[in-house]
């Protein structure tokens, strides 16, 4: 990697400007193809889409349950005499048609037809209320009146219908159903109360008659309608509607928060080792910029320019993905943080979001294992007659500024400072001195101070003297290992 690209977040087409400087226009054109392949997916509101899908699935589930119940009741009604079964068949057929229309509207309808949803709910509630209040035509009792039906527990079936709408997982539908049930039941109740001969009373009016016998006589009158009962029923429906709507709304919010948190943890797990993802998810303090001492590692693929000219874009994307994946897995296993991918390079930090005494030890061990992993990978590639690759790693230890850097539109959790620049220059130095690993003496000294055996961490790591690196006036004392390829 060129030095101008180190320590920066380079994404999208801005990466091409850096690529073209050091790869040439031919390789840059191939990189354009890579970026187009890798950037085919567009960000979407995944959580909102998932909840919308669940709403549609809930409506489909309700439709299937409705049709099963209708089929069962239709089979039962066929066992009744014809004059009774025909009434039930017609009512069940009406419920089936309304349910099918709602299902088709939910599945295939567009926004312009959404006004039909409350209409269909109202028709459902009206039909159910009518059946529950108005006596069936086959009832043989001449003195049985609609007013008597108002005294039965039929009203509870309307509550069951309202509660069933919670399966839609839509607070809007629950609220609309509640309004439809209240409107339909109240309308038909008042219609019955205003029929000729109906004796409409409230509880207070009935009690004002004073005599117990008169109160009892009026209560037993088949034409008496209690408006107080209607008030209680409306209060019941209002409370059930509000409770159900709030329950579904809160459950959706909970799902959104859980899904958002899971998405954040998933995103963090792409950068941090799993054991510190929870810490970052639960504490925003870890993201506030602060100064601390960390180890910074840059690992770069050797021969990427020649490979990019010989491989197709799809093959190059696959190669980069596997290279990054192998190194990131090793970084995570050593509790490192993947700061960013820069073209064919990877930047890893040790000591973020919080420092540990063995940060330098883990960084050095990670560098050694990365080299060993590339050697294993090359053996696999040789067996498949594929081109071998090389790796150059620079590691340094020192003070940096770590935290969220950027503005309100885009933030990046990263590290900044001279330590990052030196680590980048040490990686570039691997080409000049033909080494696989170049580690600063500051890093090695810190690792030794922790009691680490350097040769155990990295084989063949030895002092490499002092070297001048770009951007620093004073030489840097280094340790290095021979180049593997």
C-alpha positions as a Python dict, from the first residue, in 0.01 Angstrom:
ca = {
    (1, 'X'): (0, 0, 0),
    (2, 'X'): (113, 351, -74),
    (3, 'X'): (185, 563, 229),
    (4, 'X'): (-73, 824, 141),
    (5, 'X'): (-355, 575, 192),
    (6, 'X'): (-253, 453, 535),
    (7, 'X'): (-445, 568, 838),
    (8, 'X'): (-737, 693, 626),
    (9, 'X'): (-1083, 557, 571),
    (10, 'X'): (-1099, 505, 196),
    (11, 'X'): (-1427, 375, 58),
    (12, 'X'): (-1622, 369, -268),
    (13, 'X'): (-1489, 555, -570),
    (14, 'X'): (-1253, 763, -355),
    (15, 'X'): (-1046, 446, -326),
    (16, 'X'): (-981, 459, -700),
    (17, 'X'): (-789, 785, -671),
    (18, 'X'): (-539, 615, -444),
    (19, 'X'): (-543, 293, -647),
    (20, 'X'): (-469, 471, -972),
    (21, 'X'): (-166, 647, -822),
    (22, 'X'): (16, 327, -738),
    (23, 'X'): (-151, 61, -954),
    (24, 'X'): (-181, 231, -1292),
    (25, 'X'): (-491, 307, -1492),
    (26, 'X'): (-541, -53, -1613),
    (27, 'X'): (-553, -190, -1260),
    (28, 'X'): (-772, 101, -1151),
    (29, 'X'): (-1024, 17, -1423),
    (30, 'X'): (-1031, -337, -1295),
    (31, 'X'): (-1082, -202, -943),
    (32, 'X'): (-1384, -7, -1072),
    (33, 'X'): (-1534, -339, -1176),
    (34, 'X'): (-1460, -478, -830),
    (35, 'X'): (-1634, -189, -659),
    (36, 'X'): (-1938, -227, -883),
    (37, 'X'): (-1960, -595, -797),
    (38, 'X'): (-1914, -535, -424),
    (39, 'X'): (-2157, -240, -415),
    (40, 'X'): (-2455, -399, -588),
    (41, 'X'): (-2658, -411, -264),
    (42, 'X'): (-2829, -92, -151),
    (43, 'X'): (-2910, -10, 209),
    (44, 'X'): (-3271, -74, 302),
    (45, 'X'): (-3484, -31, 607),
    (46, 'X'): (-3444, -395, 703),
    (47, 'X'): (-3624, -371, 1037),
    (48, 'X'): (-3924, -185, 895),
    (49, 'X'): (-3947, -425, 602),
    (50, 'X'): (-3931, -724, 837),
    (51, 'X'): (-4214, -587, 1053),
    (52, 'X'): (-4422, -514, 741),
    (53, 'X'): (-4368, -874, 629),
    (54, 'X'): (-4479, -997, 971),
    (55, 'X'): (-4795, -787, 943),
    (56, 'X'): (-4876, -949, 609),
    (57, 'X'): (-4799, -1293, 749),
    (58, 'X'): (-5021, -1219, 1050),
    (59, 'X'): (-5309, -1121, 824),
    (60, 'X'): (-5256, -1435, 615),
    (61, 'X'): (-5252, -1643, 933),
    (62, 'X'): (-5577, -1481, 1050),
    (63, 'X'): (-5736, -1550, 712),
    (64, 'X'): (-5639, -1918, 728),
    (65, 'X'): (-5770, -1949, 1083),
    (66, 'X'): (-6096, -1777, 981),
    (67, 'X'): (-6144, -2012, 687),
    (68, 'X'): (-6075, -2317, 905),
    (69, 'X'): (-6332, -2203, 1162),
    (70, 'X'): (-6584, -2125, 885),
    (71, 'X'): (-6529, -2469, 734),
    (72, 'X'): (-6583, -2637, 1072),
    (73, 'X'): (-6900, -2437, 1141),
    (74, 'X'): (-7026, -2500, 788),
    (75, 'X'): (-6980, -2874, 836),
    (76, 'X'): (-7168, -2855, 1167),
    (77, 'X'): (-7452, -2649, 1015),
    (78, 'X'): (-7507, -2911, 745),
    (79, 'X'): (-7611, -3153, 1017),
    (80, 'X'): (-7900, -2923, 1113),
    (81, 'X'): (-8243, -2903, 949),
    (82, 'X'): (-8239, -2717, 621),
    (83, 'X'): (-8432, -2414, 747),
    (84, 'X'): (-8165, -2361, 1014),
    (85, 'X'): (-7856, -2462, 813),
    (86, 'X'): (-7932, -2232, 520),
    (87, 'X'): (-7921, -1930, 754),
    (88, 'X'): (-7585, -2031, 895),
    (89, 'X'): (-7444, -2113, 551),
    (90, 'X'): (-7537, -1768, 421),
    (91, 'X'): (-7384, -1593, 722),
    (92, 'X'): (-7066, -1801, 705),
    (93, 'X'): (-7044, -1736, 331),
    (94, 'X'): (-7060, -1361, 395),
    (95, 'X'): (-6779, -1388, 652),
    (96, 'X'): (-6573, -1593, 405),
    (97, 'X'): (-6617, -1334, 129),
    (98, 'X'): (-6518, -1046, 358),
    (99, 'X'): (-6216, -1241, 483),
    (100, 'X'): (-6103, -1333, 132),
    (101, 'X'): (-6137, -974, 14),
    (102, 'X'): (-5931, -847, 311),
    (103, 'X'): (-5666, -1111, 248),
    (104, 'X'): (-5636, -1024, -121),
    (105, 'X'): (-5622, -653, -40),
    (106, 'X'): (-5343, -709, 213),
    (107, 'X'): (-5144, -933, -19),
    (108, 'X'): (-5183, -761, -353),
    (109, 'X'): (-5334, -421, -279),
    (110, 'X'): (-5155, -88, -313),
    (111, 'X'): (-5166, 227, -101),
    (112, 'X'): (-5453, 370, -305),
    (113, 'X'): (-5681, 93, -177),
    (114, 'X'): (-5590, 123, 192),
    (115, 'X'): (-5911, 319, 259),
    (116, 'X'): (-6098, -10, 208),
    (117, 'X'): (-5941, -166, 520),
    (118, 'X'): (-6156, 22, 775),
    (119, 'X'): (-6461, -31, 552),
    (120, 'X'): (-6408, -408, 551),
    (121, 'X'): (-6349, -411, 927),
    (122, 'X'): (-6671, -218, 981),
    (123, 'X'): (-6862, -463, 760),
    (124, 'X'): (-6715, -752, 957),
    (125, 'X'): (-6816, -594, 1288),
    (126, 'X'): (-7165, -502, 1157),
    (127, 'X'): (-7232, -852, 1031),
    (128, 'X'): (-7112, -1010, 1355),
    (129, 'X'): (-7309, -765, 1570),
    (130, 'X'): (-7625, -820, 1365),
    (131, 'X'): (-7599, -1197, 1397),
    (132, 'X'): (-7535, -1173, 1770),
    (133, 'X'): (-7827, -934, 1840),
    (134, 'X'): (-8105, -1005, 1591),
    (135, 'X'): (-8274, -1345, 1650),
    (136, 'X'): (-8231, -1602, 1376),
    (137, 'X'): (-8542, -1642, 1158),
    (138, 'X'): (-8582, -2007, 1258),
    (139, 'X'): (-8621, -1933, 1632),
    (140, 'X'): (-8960, -2092, 1720),
    (141, 'X'): (-9034, -1867, 2022),
    (142, 'X'): (-9287, -1599, 1924),
    (143, 'X'): (-9209, -1385, 2228),
    (144, 'X'): (-8833, -1390, 2181),
    (145, 'X'): (-8731, -1039, 2083),
    (146, 'X'): (-8405, -871, 1976),
    (147, 'X'): (-8418, -688, 2308),
    (148, 'X'): (-8377, -1020, 2491),
    (149, 'X'): (-8066, -1100, 2286),
    (150, 'X'): (-7905, -790, 2430),
    (151, 'X'): (-7915, -956, 2773),
    (152, 'X'): (-7715, -1262, 2662),
    (153, 'X'): (-7338, -1301, 2669),
    (154, 'X'): (-7322, -1286, 2288),
    (155, 'X'): (-7138, -957, 2325),
    (156, 'X'): (-6823, -1144, 2432),
    (157, 'X'): (-6784, -1291, 2083),
    (158, 'X'): (-6729, -938, 1957),
    (159, 'X'): (-6450, -907, 2214),
    (160, 'X'): (-6294, -1228, 2082),
    (161, 'X'): (-6305, -1084, 1731),
    (162, 'X'): (-6131, -768, 1855),
    (163, 'X'): (-5864, -961, 2048),
    (164, 'X'): (-5793, -1179, 1744),
    (165, 'X'): (-5675, -869, 1555),
    (166, 'X'): (-5366, -862, 1779),
    (167, 'X'): (-5238, -1145, 1557),
    (168, 'X'): (-5202, -890, 1278),
    (169, 'X'): (-4916, -733, 1476),
    (170, 'X'): (-5045, -395, 1360),
    (171, 'X'): (-5154, -136, 1620),
    (172, 'X'): (-5331, 53, 1343),
    (173, 'X'): (-5550, -247, 1255),
    (174, 'X'): (-5623, -317, 1621),
    (175, 'X'): (-5731, 44, 1672),
    (176, 'X'): (-5945, 43, 1355),
    (177, 'X'): (-6107, -286, 1459),
    (178, 'X'): (-6186, -143, 1802),
    (179, 'X'): (-6349, 163, 1647),
    (180, 'X'): (-6541, -61, 1403),
    (181, 'X'): (-6663, -290, 1685),
    (182, 'X'): (-6774, 3, 1903),
    (183, 'X'): (-6951, 171, 1610),
    (184, 'X'): (-7120, -145, 1482),
    (185, 'X'): (-7233, -274, 1821),
    (186, 'X'): (-7354, 68, 1937),
    (187, 'X'): (-7538, 128, 1611),
    (188, 'X'): (-7726, -202, 1609),
    (189, 'X'): (-7787, -184, 1986),
    (190, 'X'): (-7944, 161, 1952),
    (191, 'X'): (-8135, 47, 1644),
    (192, 'X'): (-8293, -233, 1852),
    (193, 'X'): (-8353, 10, 2138),
    (194, 'X'): (-8551, 237, 1905),
    (195, 'X'): (-8773, -38, 1760),
    (196, 'X'): (-9148, 5, 1813),
    (197, 'X'): (-9251, -124, 2151),
    (198, 'X'): (-8900, -115, 2299),
    (199, 'X'): (-8879, 5, 2658),
    (200, 'X'): (-8548, 192, 2682),
    (201, 'X'): (-8419, 270, 3030),
    (202, 'X'): (-8101, 346, 3218),
    (203, 'X'): (-8026, 188, 3554),
    (204, 'X'): (-8092, 519, 3728),
    (205, 'X'): (-8431, 555, 3563),
    (206, 'X'): (-8526, 201, 3661),
    (207, 'X'): (-8429, 257, 4024),
    (208, 'X'): (-8630, 578, 4040),
    (209, 'X'): (-8951, 371, 4022),
    (210, 'X'): (-8886, 285, 4384),
    (211, 'X'): (-9094, -31, 4430),
    (212, 'X'): (-8908, -360, 4403),
    (213, 'X'): (-9196, -529, 4226),
    (214, 'X'): (-9210, -258, 3962),
    (215, 'X'): (-8835, -272, 3908),
    (216, 'X'): (-8846, -652, 3874),
    (217, 'X'): (-9144, -635, 3639),
    (218, 'X'): (-8967, -389, 3414),
    (219, 'X'): (-8650, -598, 3419),
    (220, 'X'): (-8842, -911, 3316),
    (221, 'X'): (-9020, -726, 3039),
    (222, 'X'): (-8885, -880, 2708),
    (223, 'X'): (-8899, -538, 2545),
    (224, 'X'): (-8680, -361, 2802),
    (225, 'X'): (-8344, -233, 2681),
    (226, 'X'): (-8080, -112, 2927),
    (227, 'X'): (-7870, 177, 2801),
    (228, 'X'): (-7646, 138, 3106),
    (229, 'X'): (-7546, -206, 2979),
    (230, 'X'): (-7449, -46, 2647),
    (231, 'X'): (-7237, 208, 2833),
    (232, 'X'): (-7055, -71, 3018),
    (233, 'X'): (-7000, -260, 2693),
    (234, 'X'): (-6861, 48, 2521),
    (235, 'X'): (-6625, 112, 2813),
    (236, 'X'): (-6516, -252, 2793),
    (237, 'X'): (-6446, -229, 2419),
    (238, 'X'): (-6261, 101, 2459),
    (239, 'X'): (-6039, -40, 2735),
    (240, 'X'): (-5966, -360, 2540),
    (241, 'X'): (-5889, -157, 2227),
    (242, 'X'): (-5652, 78, 2409),
    (243, 'X'): (-5476, -204, 2597),
    (244, 'X'): (-5436, -418, 2286),
    (245, 'X'): (-5318, -125, 2074),
    (246, 'X'): (-5058, -24, 2333),
    (247, 'X'): (-4949, -387, 2378),
    (248, 'X'): (-4895, -440, 2006),
    (249, 'X'): (-4728, -99, 1973),
    (250, 'X'): (-4492, -168, 2266),
    (251, 'X'): (-4412, -515, 2138),
    (252, 'X'): (-4323, -368, 1798),
    (253, 'X'): (-4102, -109, 1967),
    (254, 'X'): (-3935, -384, 2168),
    (255, 'X'): (-3874, -586, 1851),
    (256, 'X'): (-3734, -277, 1680),
    (257, 'X'): (-3501, -205, 1972),
    (258, 'X'): (-3390, -567, 1992),
    (259, 'X'): (-3341, -589, 1616),
    (260, 'X'): (-3155, -257, 1613),
    (261, 'X'): (-2934, -368, 1901),
    (262, 'X'): (-2869, -699, 1729),
    (263, 'X'): (-2784, -518, 1406),
    (264, 'X'): (-2545, -293, 1597),
    (265, 'X'): (-2384, -593, 1765),
    (266, 'X'): (-2359, -763, 1427),
    (267, 'X'): (-2195, -454, 1279),
    (268, 'X'): (-1958, -424, 1574),
    (269, 'X'): (-1866, -792, 1546),
    (270, 'X'): (-1728, -718, 1199),
    (271, 'X'): (-1474, -484, 1355),
    (272, 'X'): (-1421, -603, 1712),
    (273, 'X'): (-1353, -937, 1868),
    (274, 'X'): (-1671, -1093, 2012),
    (275, 'X'): (-1559, -1054, 2374),
    (276, 'X'): (-1568, -672, 2354),
    (277, 'X'): (-1876, -626, 2135),
    (278, 'X'): (-2101, -638, 2441),
    (279, 'X'): (-1893, -372, 2613),
    (280, 'X'): (-1926, -134, 2319),
    (281, 'X'): (-2300, -208, 2283),
    (282, 'X'): (-2371, -129, 2648),
    (283, 'X'): (-2142, 171, 2702),
    (284, 'X'): (-2128, 483, 2487),
    (285, 'X'): (-1833, 611, 2693),
    (286, 'X'): (-1604, 375, 2502),
    (287, 'X'): (-1674, 573, 2183),
    (288, 'X'): (-1579, 917, 2316),
    (289, 'X'): (-1238, 1024, 2171),
    (290, 'X'): (-959, 983, 2426),
    (291, 'X'): (-581, 939, 2433),
    (292, 'X'): (-441, 598, 2521),
    (293, 'X'): (-153, 371, 2435),
    (294, 'X'): (-226, 100, 2180),
    (295, 'X'): (-51, -129, 1936),
    (296, 'X'): (-124, -66, 1567),
    (297, 'X'): (-71, -330, 1297),
    (298, 'X'): (-80, -290, 919),
    (299, 'X'): (-79, -602, 700),
    (300, 'X'): (-55, -569, 322),
    (301, 'X'): (-82, -826, 44),
    (302, 'X'): (233, -845, -169),
    (303, 'X'): (198, -872, -545),
    (304, 'X'): (-156, -737, -554),
    (305, 'X'): (-82, -513, -854),
    (306, 'X'): (32, -803, -1072),
    (307, 'X'): (-252, -1022, -948),
    (308, 'X'): (-510, -754, -1031),
    (309, 'X'): (-387, -747, -1390),
    (310, 'X'): (-402, -1126, -1431),
    (311, 'X'): (-730, -1208, -1254),
    (312, 'X'): (-1087, -1133, -1349),
    (313, 'X'): (-1270, -886, -1119),
    (314, 'X'): (-1480, -1165, -966),
    (315, 'X'): (-1171, -1372, -892),
    (316, 'X'): (-994, -1069, -744),
    (317, 'X'): (-1290, -993, -515),
    (318, 'X'): (-1286, -1353, -397),
    (319, 'X'): (-911, -1338, -333),
    (320, 'X'): (-939, -1014, -133),
    (321, 'X'): (-1232, -1147, 67),
    (322, 'X'): (-1044, -1460, 164),
    (323, 'X'): (-727, -1264, 245),
    (324, 'X'): (-916, -1019, 464),
    (325, 'X'): (-1122, -1294, 621),
    (326, 'X'): (-822, -1502, 723),
    (327, 'X'): (-637, -1207, 875),
    (328, 'X'): (-947, -1068, 1050),
    (329, 'X'): (-1017, -1405, 1209),
    (330, 'X'): (-663, -1412, 1347),
    (331, 'X'): (-698, -1053, 1471),
    (332, 'X'): (-1019, -1140, 1653),
    (333, 'X'): (-864, -1450, 1806),
    (334, 'X'): (-601, -1222, 1962),
    (335, 'X'): (-872, -976, 2080),
    (336, 'X'): (-774, -716, 1824),
    (337, 'X'): (-995, -455, 1660),
    (338, 'X'): (-1021, -442, 1281),
    (339, 'X'): (-1005, -68, 1220),
    (340, 'X'): (-1052, -77, 845),
    (341, 'X'): (-972, -248, 517),
    (342, 'X'): (-774, -30, 276),
    (343, 'X'): (-768, -196, -63),
    (344, 'X'): (-557, -510, -16),
    (345, 'X'): (-445, -410, 336),
    (346, 'X'): (-593, -444, 682),
    (347, 'X'): (-541, -219, 983),
    (348, 'X'): (-576, -375, 1329),
    (349, 'X'): (-554, -214, 1673),
    (350, 'X'): (-479, -374, 2008),
    (351, 'X'): (-594, -176, 2308),
    (352, 'X'): (-929, -48, 2184),
    (353, 'X'): (-1180, 27, 2315),
    (354, 'X'): (-984, -14, 2639),
    (355, 'X'): (-622, -95, 2698),
    (356, 'X'): (-485, -418, 2844),
    (357, 'X'): (-138, -485, 2984),
    (358, 'X'): (-63, -740, 2711),
    (359, 'X'): (-166, -532, 2406),
    (360, 'X'): (188, -535, 2263),
    (361, 'X'): (222, -909, 2326),
    (362, 'X'): (-102, -988, 2145),
    (363, 'X'): (-10, -760, 1853),
    (364, 'X'): (323, -934, 1806),
    (365, 'X'): (168, -1279, 1838),
    (366, 'X'): (-99, -1179, 1587),
    (367, 'X'): (166, -1068, 1335),
    (368, 'X'): (348, -1401, 1370),
    (369, 'X'): (29, -1602, 1326),
    (370, 'X'): (-71, -1397, 1022),
    (371, 'X'): (257, -1487, 852),
    (372, 'X'): (209, -1853, 944),
    (373, 'X'): (-146, -1844, 808),
    (374, 'X'): (-30, -1703, 474),
    (375, 'X'): (229, -1981, 454),
    (376, 'X'): (-48, -2240, 510),
    (377, 'X'): (-266, -2068, 254),
    (378, 'X'): (16, -2070, -2),
    (379, 'X'): (58, -2445, 42),
    (380, 'X'): (-313, -2484, -37),
    (381, 'X'): (-283, -2255, -336),
    (382, 'X'): (19, -2445, -468),
    (383, 'X'): (-177, -2771, -450),
    (384, 'X'): (-446, -2605, -666),
    (385, 'X'): (-185, -2457, -902),
    (386, 'X'): (-282, -2104, -802),
    (387, 'X'): (-56, -1803, -767),
    (388, 'X'): (113, -1760, -431),
    (389, 'X'): (90, -1436, -240),
    (390, 'X'): (315, -1255, 3),
    (391, 'X'): (251, -1041, 308),
    (392, 'X'): (419, -745, 473),
    (393, 'X'): (335, -646, 830),
    (394, 'X'): (431, -334, 1026),
    (395, 'X'): (363, -306, 1400),
    (396, 'X'): (421, -16, 1638),
    (397, 'X'): (320, 75, 1993),
    (398, 'X'): (249, 421, 2130),
    (399, 'X'): (-7, 688, 2216),
    (400, 'X'): (-301, 758, 1986),
    (401, 'X'): (-634, 937, 1984),
    (402, 'X'): (-907, 669, 1977),
    (403, 'X'): (-1284, 705, 1945),
    (404, 'X'): (-1558, 818, 1709),
    (405, 'X'): (-1411, 1061, 1454),
    (406, 'X'): (-1622, 1254, 1202),
    (407, 'X'): (-1940, 1460, 1189),
    (408, 'X'): (-2310, 1394, 1249),
    (409, 'X'): (-2355, 1249, 901),
    (410, 'X'): (-2075, 995, 923),
    (411, 'X'): (-1874, 871, 1218),
    (412, 'X'): (-1586, 628, 1215),
    (413, 'X'): (-1442, 449, 1515),
    (414, 'X'): (-1067, 468, 1454),
    (415, 'X'): (-728, 567, 1592),
    (416, 'X'): (-523, 869, 1487),
    (417, 'X'): (-174, 991, 1561),
    (418, 'X'): (197, 945, 1500),
    (419, 'X'): (182, 582, 1614),
    (420, 'X'): (-50, 502, 1323),
    (421, 'X'): (181, 675, 1075),
    (422, 'X'): (488, 492, 1205),
    (423, 'X'): (311, 153, 1184),
    (424, 'X'): (218, 233, 825),
    (425, 'X'): (577, 331, 740),
    (426, 'X'): (711, 14, 900),
    (427, 'X'): (482, -191, 676),
    (428, 'X'): (619, -3, 374),
    (429, 'X'): (971, -70, 504),
    (430, 'X'): (914, -446, 469),
    (431, 'X'): (955, -407, 92),
    (432, 'X'): (1282, -217, 120),
    (433, 'X'): (1451, -463, 355),
    (434, 'X'): (1267, -771, 218),
    (435, 'X'): (1104, -867, 545),
    (436, 'X'): (768, -1020, 633),
    (437, 'X'): (739, -843, 969),
    (438, 'X'): (887, -516, 1084),
    (439, 'X'): (816, -432, 1448),
    (440, 'X'): (933, -122, 1632),
    (441, 'X'): (1167, -159, 1927),
    (442, 'X'): (903, 23, 2136),
    (443, 'X'): (659, -260, 2071),
    (444, 'X'): (913, -537, 2135),
    (445, 'X'): (1036, -368, 2453),
    (446, 'X'): (680, -335, 2583),
    (447, 'X'): (614, -702, 2506),
    (448, 'X'): (932, -805, 2684),
    (449, 'X'): (833, -595, 2987),
    (450, 'X'): (521, -813, 3009),
    (451, 'X'): (743, -1121, 3037),
    (452, 'X'): (686, -1245, 2683),
    (453, 'X'): (938, -1466, 2504),
    (454, 'X'): (982, -1289, 2171),
    (455, 'X'): (1103, -1594, 1978),
    (456, 'X'): (801, -1788, 2104),
    (457, 'X'): (567, -1523, 1966),
    (458, 'X'): (744, -1473, 1631),
    (459, 'X'): (1005, -1711, 1494),
    (460, 'X'): (1327, -1561, 1355),
    (461, 'X'): (1245, -1213, 1485),
    (462, 'X'): (1574, -1034, 1534),
    (463, 'X'): (1705, -676, 1575),
    (464, 'X'): (1722, -488, 1245),
    (465, 'X'): (1905, -172, 1349),
    (466, 'X'): (1783, 183, 1299),
    (467, 'X'): (1601, 307, 990),
    (468, 'X'): (1472, 643, 875),
    (469, 'X'): (1105, 628, 786),
    (470, 'X'): (914, 887, 589),
    (471, 'X'): (767, 1165, 800),
    (472, 'X'): (1007, 1127, 1094),
    (473, 'X'): (1337, 1303, 1146),
    (474, 'X'): (1469, 1055, 1399),
    (475, 'X'): (1546, 694, 1306),
    (476, 'X'): (1329, 410, 1433),
    (477, 'X'): (1485, 102, 1590),
    (478, 'X'): (1323, -210, 1444),
    (479, 'X'): (1303, -587, 1467),
    (480, 'X'): (1228, -793, 1157),
    (481, 'X'): (1176, -1142, 1014),
    (482, 'X'): (1283, -1266, 666),
    (483, 'X'): (1034, -1245, 381),
    (484, 'X'): (838, -1568, 326),
    (485, 'X'): (780, -1519, -50),
}
